[in-house]
C-alpha cells in the first residue's frame, strides 16, 4: 500500500509540473521578432509580408491565440486581461 501511495504521489507531482505554464518561446521566422510581458500582451513584427503573432495562452488550460494580421514591419499584437500567462510567442506568415 505504501508503494502504491508513493507512485500515486509521484504521478500527481509530475502531472502538476506538466500543467504549469512555461516561458519558452518558439523561434519566429528569420528576420522576425517578438515581445511580451509574459501575461497580458504579446507582439510580433516581420520586415516584409503579411503575418500575425501567435501565442500559447494559459488560464488555467493552455490554448493557441492569434493576433490581428499586420504587414511590412507593423506590429501584430494581442492583449489579455490579467490572471493568465503567455507560455510561448511566435510569428506566422499568412
N, C-alpha and C positions, 0 to 999 in steps of 0.2 A: 504494500500500500504506500509506503514511503517513497519507493522508487517511482511509482505512478504519479504521486503528487509532485515530485521533483521534475519529472518530464513535462507535466502539465504546466508547471511554473515557467520552465524554460521556453516552451511553445508560446505561452501568453506574453512573455517578455519579448521574444523575437517578433511576434505579431505587433506588439506596441511600437517597437523600433521601426518596423517597416511602415507603419501608419504615420510616423512623424514626417512633416513636410521637410524637404531638404532645401538647400540653397544652391544646388547645382544649376548650371546654365548650359543649355545646348548651344553649340557653336553656331553663330549666324553665318550666312553665306559669306564668302570672301569679299572684302570691301564694305560690308555692312557692320553696324554696331548696335548694341542695346544698352539700356539703362533702366534701373528700377530702384525703388526704396525697399523692396522685399515684401511689401504688404499692401499698399494702396494704389500704386501706379507702376506702369512699365511703358517703355517706348522703344522703337526701333527705327533705324534710318539706313537707307542704302543710297549710293550716289546716283544711280540711274534705275529706270524701270518702274514697275508697279509692284508694291509689296505691302505686307501688313505684319505687325508684331503678333506673336503667338506665345501665350503663357500657359503654364500649368498652375492653376489657382486652387488652393486648398482651404475649405471651410465647411465642415471638417474633412469631407472627402475631396479628393483632387479631381479636377476636370480641365479640359482644354478650353481656353477662351481666346478669341481673336480680336484685335483692334481694328479700327477703320482703315481701309486702304489708303495708301499715300504714294506719291511719285517723286522721282528725281530730287532726292535729298531732303524732302519734307518729312517730319516725324510721323510715324503711325503710333498711336498711343491708346491706352486703355486704363480706366480707373476702377477702383473697387472701394466699397465702404470699409472702414476699419473692422478688424476681427478675424481676418483670414491671413494667408501667407501666399506668396508667389514662390513656387518651387523651382521653376525654370523659365527662361525667357529666350526666344529666338526670333528670327525674321524669316518669313517665307515669301517668295515671289508669287504674284498672282497673274 
